[in-house]
């Protein structure tokens, strides 16, 4: 069996991530260390996956019906509301969105909610025949997107609200010279998922971990404040937003 928690695994909180998972595993009667080797998405394709956290976009697209939903964690961060969250749009200068026409966007990848679709949802209403940006830079991650905009390699990027909170607390230098210019619509947050695990056992373990005083420091460092049991269909909001955006002409990021 394998487990991973790749989505908010900043170097500064890696030990807290380990503590959080160890606590969940203990309450579930498991003894499995987190894997961090190779492609962060590889465990989601592994039939031995007992616990992980994925992004809402792959959950509703590539892995639809293949990953079982355990729960959606809550984060005590600006931009989060219970199980829902949004993305922040950053640029070096605060000005109207239309003023960024013909600029260069930074995106994490083409299969992510915050790093791609959130950016489209904000700028697509301004696009003409699907075009708004002159070009796009694929960075591979939120922190790299912030660096690209900060250093002038790109002009705008979309950053997950939890990542923004992490950066403000642990790497504030990444935000130096950057301005928030907009926010994306709220969608369900990044879900805990499993393939091989028992969903009921994992939900009970998560509930126990959320109440465990020994894990209070880890939860605080990771901004975790609770969890909701959503239905997979609740994540269809992502599909509906994408479909509505595409019906209006969409937005090309290339």
GISULMO-V307657 format. One record per residue. N is the residue number from 1. RES is the residue in one small letter. D_LAST is the distance of its C-alpha to the last C-alpha in whole Angstrom. Layout:
BEGIN
N:RES:D_LAST ; N:RES:D_LAST
END
This chain:
BEGIN
1:x:38 ; 2:x:35 ; 3:x:34 ; 4:x:31 ; 5:x:29 ; 6:x:26 ; 7:x:24 ; 8:x:26 ; 9:x:28 ; 10:x:28 ; 11:x:30 ; 12:x:33 ; 13:x:33 ; 14:x:33 ; 15:x:37 ; 16:x:37 ; 17:x:34 ; 18:x:37 ; 19:x:40 ; 20:x:38 ; 21:x:37 ; 22:x:41 ; 23:x:42 ; 24:x:41 ; 25:x:41 ; 26:x:45 ; 27:x:45 ; 28:x:44 ; 29:x:47 ; 30:x:44 ; 31:x:44 ; 32:x:40 ; 33:x:38 ; 34:x:35 ; 35:x:32 ; 36:x:30 ; 37:x:29 ; 38:x:26 ; 39:x:23 ; 40:x:23 ; 41:x:22 ; 42:x:25 ; 43:x:28 ; 44:x:27 ; 45:x:27 ; 46:x:30 ; 47:x:33 ; 48:x:35 ; 49:x:33 ; 50:x:36 ; 51:x:34 ; 52:x:30 ; 53:x:28 ; 54:x:24 ; 55:x:21 ; 56:x:22 ; 57:x:19 ; 58:x:20 ; 59:x:23 ; 60:x:22 ; 61:x:20 ; 62:x:21 ; 63:x:24 ; 64:x:25 ; 65:x:29 ; 66:x:29 ; 67:x:29 ; 68:x:32 ; 69:x:32 ; 70:x:35 ; 71:x:34 ; 72:x:32 ; 73:x:32 ; 74:x:33 ; 75:x:32 ; 76:x:34 ; 77:x:31 ; 78:x:30 ; 79:x:28 ; 80:x:29 ; 81:x:32 ; 82:x:34 ; 83:x:31 ; 84:x:28 ; 85:x:26 ; 86:x:23 ; 87:x:20 ; 88:x:21 ; 89:x:18 ; 90:x:19 ; 91:x:19 ; 92:x:21 ; 93:x:23 ; 94:x:24 ; 95:x:23 ; 96:x:22 ; 97:x:19 ; 98:x:18 ; 99:x:19 ; 100:x:16 ; 101:x:14 ; 102:x:12 ; 103:x:12 ; 104:x:9 ; 105:x:9 ; 106:x:10 ; 107:x:10 ; 108:x:12 ; 109:x:11 ; 110:x:10 ; 111:x:13 ; 112:x:15 ; 113:x:17 ; 114:x:17 ; 115:x:14 ; 116:x:11 ; 117:x:13 ; 118:x:15 ; 119:x:13 ; 120:x:12 ; 121:x:16 ; 122:x:16 ; 123:x:14 ; 124:x:14 ; 125:x:17 ; 126:x:16 ; 127:x:14 ; 128:x:15 ; 129:x:14 ; 130:x:11 ; 131:x:10 ; 132:x:11 ; 133:x:8 ; 134:x:8 ; 135:x:6 ; 136:x:5 ; 137:x:8 ; 138:x:9 ; 139:x:12 ; 140:x:14 ; 141:x:17 ; 142:x:18 ; 143:x:20 ; 144:x:17 ; 145:x:15 ; 146:x:18 ; 147:x:19 ; 148:x:16 ; 149:x:16 ; 150:x:20 ; 151:x:20 ; 152:x:18 ; 153:x:15 ; 154:x:13 ; 155:x:14 ; 156:x:14 ; 157:x:14 ; 158:x:15 ; 159:x:18 ; 160:x:21 ; 161:x:24 ; 162:x:26 ; 163:x:24 ; 164:x:25 ; 165:x:28 ; 166:x:28 ; 167:x:27 ; 168:x:29 ; 169:x:32 ; 170:x:31 ; 171:x:29 ; 172:x:29 ; 173:x:28 ; 174:x:24 ; 175:x:25 ; 176:x:27 ; 177:x:26 ; 178:x:23 ; 179:x:24 ; 180:x:23 ; 181:x:22 ; 182:x:21 ; 183:x:22 ; 184:x:20 ; 185:x:22 ; 186:x:25 ; 187:x:24 ; 188:x:27 ; 189:x:26 ; 190:x:25 ; 191:x:28 ; 192:x:31 ; 193:x:31 ; 194:x:33 ; 195:x:33 ; 196:x:37 ; 197:x:38 ; 198:x:41 ; 199:x:39 ; 200:x:42 ; 201:x:43 ; 202:x:40 ; 203:x:40 ; 204:x:44 ; 205:x:43 ; 206:x:40 ; 207:x:42 ; 208:x:45 ; 209:x:43 ; 210:x:42 ; 211:x:45 ; 212:x:46 ; 213:x:47 ; 214:x:47 ; 215:x:43 ; 216:x:43 ; 217:x:42 ; 218:x:39 ; 219:x:38 ; 220:x:38 ; 221:x:36 ; 222:x:33 ; 223:x:34 ; 224:x:35 ; 225:x:37 ; 226:x:38 ; 227:x:36 ; 228:x:36 ; 229:x:36 ; 230:x:34 ; 231:x:33 ; 232:x:30 ; 233:x:30 ; 234:x:30 ; 235:x:26 ; 236:x:26 ; 237:x:25 ; 238:x:21 ; 239:x:21 ; 240:x:23 ; 241:x:20 ; 242:x:17 ; 243:x:19 ; 244:x:20 ; 245:x:17 ; 246:x:16 ; 247:x:19 ; 248:x:19 ; 249:x:15 ; 250:x:13 ; 251:x:10 ; 252:x:6 ; 253:x:4 ; 254:x:0
END
